[in-house]
Amino acid sequence: MIQQILVGIDGSEYSDTALQYGCYLAKAFQATVHGVHVVDIVQVESPLLYDLAGAMGAAPQFNLTTLMRQNLEAWGQQWLAQFRQVCEAEQVPSVAHLVTGVVPTEILRVAQEMDLILLGRGGLHIGLSKALLGSAVETVVRRSNTPTCVTPARFAPPRKALLATDGSPSARAALEIAAAFASPLALPLQVVHCTAIATCGQQVLDEAQARLTAVGVSSQGELYVGNAHEDLVRYMTERAYDLLFMGAFGHQRMVEWVLGSTTQYVLRTCPAPVVLCHTALHAAHSAHTASC
């Protein structure tokens, strides 16, 4: 059951879109939206500030780090006030969190009590390189105990969902989340297994559909001959799916380093929201949810 939804708030358009998805899902799940803004301690304690203070001959009372912290906190308060206004207009319950620290670390700490994380794919400086995924987002996705949805630049209510499976434990965790979304959102669910050999993979597909059927979710399945790293987004786009569920970072570390990660590629190129789950991490989250 998804009852507590965390949305990262940073004042960017991507953050605004993540909040739109958060409100949409909160209505479907009757959940509470938690807006989290992190005052980035890395910016507050940047060596550059100390260099500037020294170059200016700043007196103790003219402390640039203090001024920086105050300004960052003021911006955070302003963005969280806007967050509360949006949630009130959408008539969804909300809680605002202003915290200070390293951005991904603080998001992960707050997310320990959440059922779903929503993060915009880019942040304030995404315009500098639209091909790059925010480093804080990637860190959260890699380390999160909680299913994490990375949202695109524009909001669109999902109408067709795709579950990508390879039979791995993380893919099975993604299947559980896909099943949790399907009924409240009335989403048709397609299951796809990308395989390099046409005669392989039917068992993986059959097992995934059987698991969905067991929890009362109907689905269609398809084997797709191709490379998951290169072809998954193409498959999704050609068939107009607007929500993707998948296991996160399934490759071994050496394979990721040499070839790049399917997860990274999908997050950087997919035009729709991507919901990612880990394996053991997801199990820890499930234990938390069961205790609530």
Helices and strands as residue ranges (DSSP letters): E 4-8, H 13-29, E 32-40, H 41-44, H 47-56, H 64-90, E 94-101, H 103-111, E 116-120, G 126-128, H 135-143, E 148-151, E 161-164, H 169-185, E 189-195, H 202-214, E 220-225, H 228-238, E 243-247, H 253-259, H 262-269, E 274-277, H 280-291
